[in-house]
Structures are given as C-alpha cells and as structure tokens.
Amino acid sequence: MRFGGRLTILIASVLSLLLLSGQAAQAAYYNTYTDIASTPDTSCCTGVQGFAAGATYLYSVKNHTDYDDVSVIYRVHKTTGERVLMTNGTNGGSTNTWLGHGNDMTIVDIDGQHHLFVVTMNSSGAQLVRLRYEGTTYYHSGSYQLRLNGAVAAPSGINRVSVTSTAITFMFKSGRTIYNGSLPLRASSGTIDLTRAFDLQVDGALVNGATVPDLGTFANQGFFYDAAKKVLYYPLTKDNRSIVLVYRNVSPTTTGTAPAATDLSFRITSSAYSTKFEIEGVGISDGKLYFNTNRANSSGAHDGVHVFNGYVAA
C-alpha cells in the first residue's frame, strides 16, 4: 500500500509537470480584430500614416499619397468610435503642410499640455514636428532637425521613452534599427543628434510558432515602445498581410540585435480586404493593442482604426 501510494503520487506529479510544460510551450497568438471607426479619404488625403493611442482618443494621420505636401489628422474615441477631423488652429481649416510623410507619431505631455511629435521623413527642412493639441484643435509648436553622424537622418518611427523636468527622450526607428535621441523639454526648435542603439530581429522570427518564409520582404511601418514594461511592438506589412512582432526587455541601453519573442505574435491575413491590409502604426492604451490601417478591396478604400481582440498587455 505504501509503495502504491508513492507511485500514484509520482505519476500525478509527472502528469502535472507535463501539463504545465505544454501550457508554457503554447505561443500566445492573436489574429482577429474589431473595427472602432473608419477614417475615410478626404479631398486631399488618401494615405494612412502615423498613429498614436492616448488614454481616451486614438489619432491617425492621412496624407496626400505620393506627394507628402498636405495632411489631415483624425481623432477617434477608443470606446465609442466617435470620429472628428481635427482643426488646424494655426492656419484654419482641417489640413496642414507641416508633416511630410507623417509616418509615425508619439504623445508627450509638456507642462500639462498634450503634444504630438511626428516624424516627417523629409530629406530637408524639419524631420520632426511638434503639434500642441486641445480637444479637436491642433497648433504647430515646434520643428526640429535630426542628424546621424552629422548627416540628415529621416527615421520612419518614433516613440517617447521618458520625460523629465528638463528633457524628453525618444526612440527612433529607421528600417530595423533603433536609435536614441533627446530634446530639451520646452525647446521649439533645434537639432537632435541620434545614436544607434540596437537592431530588431526579423528574419527567422516566429509567428504563431512558425517562421514566415517571406517576412524579410515585408514593408517597415511605425512602432510602439511600452517604456514601463520595456516591450516594443513592430508592425510589418505585405499586400493583405500584417504582422506585429514583439521584443521584450529592450531599453535605450540595449545593443546588438534584439530577438523577437517566440511566444507572442500578431497577424492579420485579410480576405475581406484582399487588395491591401496594412497596419501602419500601433499603440497600447489600458493594455489593449490598437492600430490604424490602409485597407482596400475591389470596392475601394476602407481605412480605419481598430483593436486586436483578446490581447491585454501583461
């Protein structure tokens, strides 16, 4: 009886370990989403670009596709889907001529006021623009040059890392490479010198536990850095496929190549929008992963802002 009891306990323990091991090996994978609101084309602007997720509202840039000469900004309530085309408080109307490609943006509060920092990708003039916004109105409040080893740098991604009483620290992204840069807190102009930090692994990254053979040919988009958790989210797109890779334990001091997480990934392969499903930018708000898209099918453009179903950042 004593031996049989020990055997029973041993078998139960082994089964428990196997069960736990199986649970740990299962990769968290998210491939469905919910529409929050559409962001329709305007008379000038048809290309979805930068995105930022605030505590209550989501912000999405649309520009004049192939020209980069004029932009608009949509504000969407993340819960109700209420959508507003924001007003340019500096010049009037709803358009502006400051944002260039407007490929990515991040929210920074300065002295209690909300600001959007937007990367233009311009090869001359300003590579970074600051907009102050109040409700549904924004104002031009800063222009900056970005330099890497003395030459103009035009990164495609930006995210706030930290804000102190004297400075704002950013991460910038160009291709698969992350750079660091900082700016005096209240400066409305100036030059930001970038320093290279680390690269993001793409080739060989696992999506739902398997590699994607042509992932290296996907287009770069913006990114989001969750500074509190040291987690970076990186969207990549091709045709009607969008993938978001995740990188843990990264910070401005990280060097070398950061490995993509093997146990967490996101992918949308859209049959409804078979012509194009491009995630342009992503952002976390209240733990949920929001994003904006360029979407199209045979009936035309169906751009919007959305949220991944089921995911809550741990």
N, C-alpha and C positions, 0 to 999 in steps of 0.2 A: 504494500500500500504506500509506503514511504517513497519507494523508487518511482512508482506510477505517478504519484503526486508531483515529484520533481520533473518527470518527463512532460507532464501536462503543462507545467509552468514554463518549461523550456520551449515547448512548441508554441505556446501562446506568445512568448517573448519574441521568438523568431518571426512569427506572423505579423506582430505589431511593428517590428523593425522594417519588414518588407513593405508593409502598407505605408509607413512614413517615408521610406525611400522612394516609393512610387509617387507619392504626392509631391515630394521635393523635386522629382525629375520632370514633372509636368510643367511646360512653359506656359506662362500667362500670355494669352493671345487675344487681341481684340480686333474684330473685322466687321463690325456694324456701327452705324451712327444714326443720329437723329438730326433732322433739319431744324434750325432755330428760326432763320429768316433768309429770304432771298436778298441778294444785293444786285439789282438789275442794272443793265447798261444805262448810261446817260447819253446825252447827245454828243459828249466829248470822249467819254471814258468807258472802255470795254475790257480792260485787262486787270484782273485782281492781282494785287501785290501784297504789301505789308499787312501784318496782323498783330494785334495786342489784346490781351484779355485783362480787364480790370476787375474790381470787386463786384461791380454791378453790370457794367457795359462791355461789349466787345467792339473793337474798332478795326475797320477794314479799308484799305486804300484801293482805289481803282484809278488807273492812269490811261492816257491816250496811247493805246497799243502801237508799238513800233516808232513812236515819236518822243515819248517821255517829256512832253512840253507842258502838260497840264494834268491835274489830278483832282479827285474828289475823295472825301472820307465819309464812310457810313458809320453810324453809331447804332448798335443793336442791344436791346435789353436781353441779358443772357437767359432770363426766365420766361418773360412774356413774349419775346420776339419783336417787340415794338422797334421799328426802324426809322431812323431820321437821317437825311442827307445833311451833314453838318454845314454850318455857315462860316465863310471866311470873314472874320471880324476885322481883319486888316484892310482888305480891299473891297469887301462886299461880295455878294453872290455866293455860289457854292463851290467854285473852282479855285485852284491856286496854281502858281507856276514855279513853286519852290522845290518840289520833292523829287524831281528827276524820275528815276525808275521806281523809287519808293518801295524798295524790295522787302524791307523788314523794319520793325519799329519796336520800341520798348517804352514803358511808362515810368516816369520818375516824378516824385513829388518834391518840390523845392519851396521852402517857406510856406507850406500849407497849400500851395497851388499845384495843379496837375499839369504835367507836360508829356508830350510825345517826342521822343528822339527818333528820327527817321534817317536811314541811310539812303543816299540818292544814287549811288553807283556812277556819279558823274566823274569824268576824267579831268575836269577843270572846275573852277568855282568851288562850291561847297560840297563836300562828301557826306556831311552830316548836318541836319537841320533840326532845330528845336521849335516845337509848337506849344504854346500855352493854351489850355482849353478850360472853358467854363460852361458847363451844361452842354449845349449843342453848338457852341461857337468856339472857333479856334483862332489864334493870333500868331503870326510869325514872331519869334522871340529869340532866335539865335541861329548863326551859321558858322560852321567850323570846317577846317581843312584836316584831312587825315594823311599821315605820312608814314612810310615804312622805309627805313634806311635812307631818309632824305627824299624819296620819290613819292609821287602821289599814290595813295592806296584807296581803292574803291571797293571795300568789302560789301558782300551781299547780305550779311546778317549782323544783328546787334542785340544785346540783352544787358540790362542792368545787373550788376553784381552786388554793389553796395553803395550806400550814401552815408557820408559823414557830415559833420558841421562845416567841412571845408572842401570836400571833393566828391565827385561821382566816379565810380569805377565801372567800366564796361568790359564785356567780352564782345569781340567782333569775329565774324567768320567770313573767310574767303575760300571758296571751294570746300575742301575737307579740313582746312586748317583754322585753328582758333588763335586769336591774338588778344592781347590785353591793351587797354588804354584808359586814361583817366583825364578828368576835366575839372577845373575849379568850379565849385558848386554854383556860383552865380555868374559865371562868365557867359557873355552873349556872343563872343567870337573868340578866335584863337586857333591854334594848331594842336592836334593830338598826335603824339608820336606812338606808334604801335610797336609792340614787342611780341615776337612769336612765342606761343605757349605750347600747344600740342596739336597733334593730328587726330582725326576721327577714323577709326577702322570702318570701312565699308565692304571691301571685298572679303568674302568668307563669313560675313555677318549672318547670324541665324534669324530667320523669320518663321515663327511657329515651329521652331526646332529644326528647320532645314535651310540650306543655302538657296539663294535666288540666283540662277546662273548668269543673268544679265544685269545684276544690280549695279555693277560698275558703270553701266551706260545710262543710268537714271540721272535726271537733272537735279542739280542742287537747288534748294529753296532756302527759307529762313531757318531759324532755330529758336528754342526757348531754353533758358537755364534757370532751374529752380535752385537758387543760391542757398536756401535754408536746408535743403536735402542733398545738395551737391549732385544733382541729376540733370543731365542735358538731353533734350528731345530734338531729333534731327529728321525732318521730312525730306523724302526723295520721291521723284515722280517720273513716270514714263507712260504716255498715252492715257489709258483708262486705269492705270495702277498707281497707287500712292502707298508708300511705306514710311513708317516712323520708327527709326532706330533709337535706342535708349542707351545712355552712358552713365554709369554710376561712379560715385567717388571721384569726381573731377572738380577742379578748382583752378583759380588763376596760377597756382604754383605747379600744376600738373605739367609734365614734359613727356616727350616721346609720343607714342601712339596709344590713345585710349581705346580699350576693347569695347565693342558693342555688347550689351547684356545678352546673355544666351537664354534667359528665362522670362523675358518681357519684350513684346513687339506688337506693332500695329500695322494692319494692311487693309486697304480697300481696293478690291477689284470690281469695278462698276459695270454691270450690264445695262443699267438704265442710262448711263452717260458714257456710252462706248467710244464716242469720239474723243472725249477728254475728261479726265477726273484728276485734277492737280491740286493737292494740298499745298498752299503757298506759305502759310505760317501756322504756328501752333502756340498755345499758351495754357497755363494751368490757372484755374480760379476755383477756390473751395475744393481743391483736389481733383476736379474734373478736367479732362483734356479737350479743349476747344480748338477749332481750326476754321480757316476760310478756304474757299476753293474757286478755281476756274473749272466750271463744268459745262459740257456741251454734248448734245446728241443731234440727230437729224433734224430736230425741230428748232435748234438754235441754242443760245447760251442760257444756262440755269445756275449762275454763280450764287454763292451763299455763304453763310456761317453755320457751323454745326458743332456737335459734341459726340465724342466716342461713347458708345453705350457700355455701361457696366464698370468702367475704369474709375477708380479713386486712388490717387497717389498715396502710397503708404508713408 
